[in-house]
Amino acid sequence: MNISEAADAAGLPVKTVRYYDDIGLVVADRSSNGYRNYSDNHVNRLRFLQRSRSLGFSIEDCRSLLSLYDDADRASADVKKLAQARIDEIEEKIRQLGSLRDTLSELVNACHGDARPDCPIIADLAGGPARLNG
């Protein structure tokens, strides 16, 4: 099948499929005229990548996961290690976002939100006391 058909079957944009081919994640067969030809196996790999990326795995993680996918003798511990590392990254991001939320909430609560020009939010963003324009 051509790249458009493969992209549709995998639920990916053509540009993404082309990118995956260019970086060697899913290398299509080439016809005599140079067009990419995708098999059902290629589409399965593209779906695998689409799902992996939707879970936040990096391109390099996807490369490792595809290698494990292809290895019938793989140890599930290796797959679990990659997935656990992704969970750890997500947990750290959640912690960071919670801290951002708490800081912004404190600033919003400290702001009177009235017609006065002094604003703790502006002061914090400016790194010091609130500055008035002019």
Backbone torsions as a table, in degrees:
resi	resn	phi	psi	omega
1	MET	NA	156.6	-179.2
2	ASN	-82.2	177.3	-174.2
3	ILE	-63.8	-37.2	179.1
4	SER	-64.5	-43.4	179.3
5	GLU	-66.0	-41.9	179.3
6	ALA	-64.9	-42.9	179.1
7	ALA	-61.7	-45.4	177.8
8	ASP	-60.5	-44.4	-178.5
9	ALA	-64.6	-31.3	-178.5
10	ALA	-92.6	-8.4	-178.7
11	GLY	73.4	33.6	-178.3
12	LEU	-125.4	154.5	172.1
13	PRO	-69.5	150.3	178.2
14	VAL	-56.4	-40.4	-179.3
15	LYS	-58.5	-39.3	179.3
16	THR	-68.1	-42.7	178.7
17	VAL	-61.7	-43.9	178.4
18	ARG	-61.1	-42.7	178.0
19	TYR	-61.4	-46.8	178.7
20	TYR	-59.7	-36.3	176.8
21	ASP	-67.6	-45.3	-177.4
22	ASP	-62.2	-34.6	-179.0
23	ILE	-94.6	4.0	172.8
24	GLY	83.6	15.0	177.8
25	LEU	-76.2	-44.8	176.3
26	VAL	-135.7	101.4	-176.4
27	VAL	-96.3	115.2	-178.6
28	ALA	-74.6	156.3	170.4
29	ASP	-71.3	155.2	179.4
30	ARG	-116.3	135.5	175.9
31	SER	-81.8	173.5	-177.6
32	SER	-61.2	-25.6	178.6
33	ASN	-89.6	3.1	176.8
34	GLY	90.9	-3.4	179.3
35	TYR	-72.5	147.6	177.3
36	ARG	-76.3	137.8	174.6
37	ASN	-121.7	127.9	-177.9
38	TYR	-112.4	136.7	176.9
39	SER	-97.3	175.5	174.9
40	ASP	-61.0	-35.7	177.5
41	ASN	-62.6	-41.7	177.0
42	HIS	-60.7	-43.8	-179.8
43	VAL	-63.1	-40.3	177.0
44	ASN	-60.3	-41.7	178.1
45	ARG	-66.4	-38.4	177.4
46	LEU	-64.9	-40.5	176.3
47	ARG	-63.6	-40.9	177.2
48	PHE	-58.1	-45.7	179.1
49	LEU	-66.0	-41.1	-179.8
50	GLN	-60.2	-44.5	179.8
51	ARG	-68.6	-41.9	179.0
52	SER	-61.0	-45.3	-180.0
53	ARG	-66.4	-35.6	179.6
54	SER	-66.2	-22.9	175.8
55	LEU	-89.8	3.3	173.7
56	GLY	90.3	8.9	177.9
57	PHE	-69.1	140.5	178.0
58	SER	-71.6	168.3	176.9
59	ILE	-59.4	-43.1	179.8
60	GLU	-65.9	-38.3	174.6
61	ASP	-61.5	-42.2	178.9
62	CYS	-62.2	-38.9	177.6
63	ARG	-60.8	-44.2	178.2
64	SER	-65.4	-43.3	179.5
65	LEU	-63.4	-40.5	177.0
66	LEU	-63.4	-38.4	177.8
67	SER	-62.4	-42.4	177.6
68	LEU	-68.5	-37.6	177.3
69	TYR	-58.8	-39.6	-178.3
70	ASP	-77.9	-17.1	-174.7
71	ASP	-94.1	103.9	-179.7
72	ALA	-64.5	-21.3	-179.9
73	ASP	-97.7	14.8	-177.5
74	ARG	-60.7	155.2	172.8
75	ALA	-97.0	129.4	179.8
76	SER	-61.3	-24.0	177.4
77	ALA	-60.6	-33.1	178.6
78	ASP	-68.6	-39.0	178.1
79	VAL	-68.1	-44.9	-179.9
80	LYS	-60.7	-38.7	179.9
81	LYS	-61.2	-43.5	177.4
82	LEU	-64.2	-43.6	-179.7
83	ALA	-66.3	-39.2	178.8
84	GLN	-65.9	-38.5	177.1
85	ALA	-62.0	-38.1	177.6
86	ARG	-66.0	-41.7	176.5
87	ILE	-59.8	-43.5	179.4
88	ASP	-60.9	-40.8	176.7
89	GLU	-63.2	-42.1	179.5
90	ILE	-64.0	-44.1	179.4
91	GLU	-60.9	-41.1	178.1
92	GLU	-64.3	-42.8	178.7
93	LYS	-63.6	-40.3	177.2
94	ILE	-62.1	-42.2	178.4
95	ARG	-61.3	-45.6	179.8
96	GLN	-63.2	-43.5	179.2
97	LEU	-64.9	-37.7	176.6
98	GLY	-62.8	-40.5	177.8
99	SER	-65.0	-41.4	176.5
100	LEU	-61.5	-45.4	179.4
101	ARG	-59.7	-44.8	-178.9
102	ASP	-63.4	-43.4	179.4
103	THR	-63.0	-48.0	179.2
104	LEU	-63.9	-37.3	178.4
105	SER	-63.3	-42.7	177.8
106	GLU	-61.1	-43.8	179.7
107	LEU	-65.3	-43.3	178.8
108	VAL	-63.3	-41.8	179.8
109	ASN	-66.7	-30.9	-180.0
110	ALA	-79.3	-16.1	-178.0
111	CYS	-85.8	130.4	180.0
112	HIS	-69.4	-28.5	179.7
113	GLY	64.7	34.4	-178.9
114	ASP	-116.4	-159.3	-176.2
115	ALA	-81.4	-8.7	-179.6
116	ARG	-69.9	147.9	-177.0
117	PRO	-78.7	-23.2	-178.3
118	ASP	-72.5	134.2	-174.4
119	CYS	-147.1	119.1	179.4
120	PRO	-62.6	-26.3	179.1
121	ILE	-67.5	-49.2	178.2
122	ILE	-62.2	-42.2	-179.9
123	ALA	-59.4	-43.8	-179.5
124	ASP	-66.8	-44.0	-179.8
125	LEU	-63.6	-32.9	179.4
126	ALA	-81.4	-8.5	178.4
127	GLY	78.7	21.1	-179.7
128	GLY	-177.9	-157.4	-179.3
129	PRO	-63.0	151.0	-179.6
130	ALA	-60.0	135.9	177.8
131	ARG	-110.8	136.2	177.6
132	LEU	-92.3	141.9	175.1
133	ASN	-68.6	140.8	173.0
134	GLY	116.9	NA	NA
